[in-house]
Amino acid sequence: MDILPELIARRARCGIAADPLPVEQVQRLLCAATLAPSCGNTQPWRIVVVTGERLPAVRQALSEGNSWATRAPLIIVMATKPSLDMRLEAGRDYAYFDLGMAALALMLQATREGLYAHPIAGYTPSKVAKAAGLPEDFVPLNLIIVGKPGDDALLNEGQRSREHGPRQRKALEEIAFSDSWEKAWGTRDLGDLLSRQGLLQP
Ligand SMILES: Cc1cc2nc3c(=O)[nH]c(=O)nc-3n(C[C@H](O)[C@H](O)[C@H](O)COP(=O)(O)O)c2cc1C
């Protein structure tokens, strides 16, 4: 059994083409997002699809390091607020967690359709909120920059090697535990599955 192909194929790529996307395709991305699970089925995600008159204002909100994203024909604003979701004891506010799952569902669908879908946090949130017309108490937690694969020649060296090189991931024994925190997962067959597939740097 292999890792799901869309999980392997998805990368945070910057070489996005400017071509507009058909509205049916954008609709499928939204459907995928709404199929994500949420705590008590609260569905706290609010998603602003920016392709038109507000696109220049959202582009202006991007940090300098994300100027590559100004080429994209579609910027998706993933927004929520804690009161839209379950808020349980011990700091368990589920709005951001559930929004993240919707974002991943959207990105996997985009990957399946051969698109690049790159999540970013590098922008001025107040500018994005204003451009996208969010109500005051909503947090624009993440933008997803979406488009067809474009010309890699537009990338700088760092971007090119980051998105085409092997992935950088912590080893499973660093982030997973067996029964209890004191016992690291250890290097079992599963532990080095990804490096054996050549998906991670050894
Ligand atoms: C919440 C979040 C914020 C991110 N912000 C940025 C960003 O501002 N600019 C950028 O180029 N990439 C950003 N990324 C992409 C990550 O750098 C990337 O996912 C990570 O390096 C792993 O690479 P991969 O997605 O290709 O596996 C962000 C990813 C997430 C999930």
The ligand as a Gaussian input file, in Angstrom:
#p B3LYP/6-31G(d) Opt

LIG

0 1
 C       -0.163000      28.024000       7.299000
 C        0.867000      28.022000       6.203000
 C        1.488000      29.204000       5.859000
 C        2.417000      29.232000       4.825000
 N        2.931000      30.445000       4.420000
 C        3.713000      30.493000       3.326000
 C        4.119000      31.758000       2.800000
 O        3.776000      32.831000       3.311000
 N        4.890000      31.742000       1.675000
 C        5.283000      30.585000       1.062000
 O        5.959000      30.653000       0.022000
 N        4.889000      29.381000       1.535000
 C        4.124000      29.304000       2.640000
 N        3.679000      28.090000       3.101000
 C        4.116000      26.839000       2.425000
 C        5.097000      26.066000       3.292000
 O        6.330000      26.730000       3.326000
 C        5.221000      24.630000       2.736000
 O        3.972000      24.006000       2.826000
 C        6.260000      23.824000       3.489000
 O        7.542000      24.348000       3.275000
 C        6.282000      22.351000       3.075000
 O        6.477000      22.202000       1.699000
 P        5.421000      21.398000       0.777000
 O        4.066000      22.030000       1.009000
 O        5.901000      21.578000      -0.638000
 O        5.443000      19.960000       1.214000
 C        2.765000      28.023000       4.149000
 C        2.141000      26.824000       4.518000
 C        1.194000      26.832000       5.512000
 C        0.493000      25.535000       5.858000

